[in-house]
């Protein structure tokens, strides 16, 4: 499949038969409400270890655990929002008035409507808080559910980054680049910064 076909597939939203987890509601899925959104704060070393262990155990394409650990505990250009017990919505490479990169992790892998809405509120808050002109999002071409989520919350397909992701098997995957700009977010009817608690 060449690059034009990959872009066309992403634009059509094809899933290659993959399960678009979260398109139907399940009673065993941890629901996320706007009141569940709060800045991630650690009180003990065990809390950090718990998140790192959860991250390592995820069976999805993701950053190397050492890079995630660096984002989590030592980088100053990251902003983590906890979505209740369901997962994390976080921005990396945050440069106020320049841009940032969106990342989402839900521990059970489901991308339900409530989680999309929580992501939208977090993104809208980040635009306001950091005065961002744009937020980017990258996704391995093989992760159809995440591609669908980014499209559903308003991100536009901007291209394919060839061999942009080093897979666990040592091979490379293409990454899909999505982007969202401040003018688009201003049109969203979502609550803003006051909904994300610092507690």
N, C-alpha and C positions, 0 to 999 in steps of 0.2 A: 504494500500500500504506500503510495507516494504522499508527499507533504500536502498537496492539494486535496487528496482524498481524505486525509486525516482531518484537515480543517473542515471539509464538507461534512464529515461524520459528526464532528463536535457541534457544528452549527445546527444540524438536524436533531441533535440530542439522542442519537442512537446509543443503545446500551450493549450491543453485541450479546444480547441474551443474559446479561448479568442481572442479578437481583437488585432492583432499586430499593434497597431497604429503607423503610420509612414512608413509603407511599401509602401504606395502609396502617391504621392505628392498631397497636397491640397493647393489651393490658399490662404486660410485664415490662414495658419500656418506661424508664424514668422520665417523667414529664418535666419540662423546664418552663417556668413562668418568669415574667420579668422581675419579680421579687427575688428570684434565685440568682440573679446576676450580681456578682460582687468582685471587687479586686482580689486577686489571689494574694493571700498573706500566709506566711509560715510561722508557726509558733514553736515547732519542735523539728529536730532532725528527722524523726520518723515520718513526718508529713511529707518532707521532700523525698525521702526514700520510697514512700508509698506511690507518689506520682511517677517517679522514675521507673519503678517496677511495673506499674500499669502501662506506661509508655512502651517499655521493652516488650511486654507481652502482647501488644497489639499486632494482629496479623493483617496489616495493611501496608501499602507503600508509605514510608515515612522517612524523615531525616535520620541520620545516624544518631543513636542514643547519646553519644558524647556531645554532639552538636546541640541536641535538645537540652541536655544537662547544662551546657554553657548558657543557652538562652534562659533557662529557668533560674539559675542561681548567680550568674556572674555578669551577663551582658546588661548594659545600662540602656540599650536601645530596644528593649522589649517591653510589652505591656500585656499582662495576663489577666483575663477575666474568667472567673470560675462560673460555670453554668450549673449551679447546684452540685449534685453528686454525679451528674451525667457526663461532664467533661470540661474541656477548656476551649475558649475562643481567645486567640492571642495574636498580637501583631509583633513582627520582628522588623529589624532595620528601620525603626521609627525615626524619621528625621522631621521634626516639626516644620511646617510650611513647605515641605518637599515631598514626602511620601512615606509609605510603609507597605509591608507585605502581610496579608491575612493568612492565618492558619487556624484550622478547627480540628479538634479531636473529641470524639464522643466515645467513651470507653466501650460501649456495646456496639458501636459501628452504625447505629441507626441515625438517619438524617430526616427526622419527622418534621412536620410543619412548625410545631412549637420551637424546635431547635433552629430552624431557619429564621423564625421571627426573632429569637434571642440573638442570633448572629447579626441580623439587620440592625437591631438596637445597639449592639456593641459597635458595629461599623459606623453607624450614624454618630454615636458618642465620640468615637475616635476622630472622626472628621472634625467635629466641633472642638474637642479638647486640644488636639495637636494642630489645628488650623491646616489640615491636609488638603492639597489640591487633588490627590489621587491615592488610591490603595490598589495594589496589585495582588493577585492570587495565582499561585502555580499549582498544577495538579498533574500527576503522571497520566499519560494518555490512556492507560489501562483502567483508571479509576472512574468509570462512568457515573456511579452515584454522586461522587463529589463534583464532577463536571456539571451534572444536572443541578445540584444544589446551588453552585455559583451562578448559573444562569437564572435559576428561579428567584434568587434574591436580588438580581439586577446587574450582575457583572456582565460586561461585554467581552466576547472572544476577541483577543487581540493578536493571536498567532500561536505558532507551535515552536518551541525551543527544542531543536533537534539534539538528541543525546544529552538532555539537561538533567537527567536523574540517574544516579548510580544505583542499580538494583542490588538486593542482597546477594544474588548469585554472581555478582561481578560484571554483569552486562549493563548496558545502558538503555534507558527508555526515553522517548520523547516526552516533553512536558508541554502542557497546554497553558498558555498565558492568558489570564483574564484581567480586566481592569475596570475600575469604577472611579468616576470623577465627581468632584464636589457638587457641580451643577445638577447631576443626576440624583444625588442623595437628598438635596434640598427639596425635591419633589415628593419624597417618601412621607407617608403619614404615620411615622413611628415616633414614640416617645424618645426624648433625648437624654442628656447626661444625668439628670437627677435620678434616673431609674437604676443606675449602677452604683451599688452601695460600696463603701470602702470598709465595711465591717465584715 
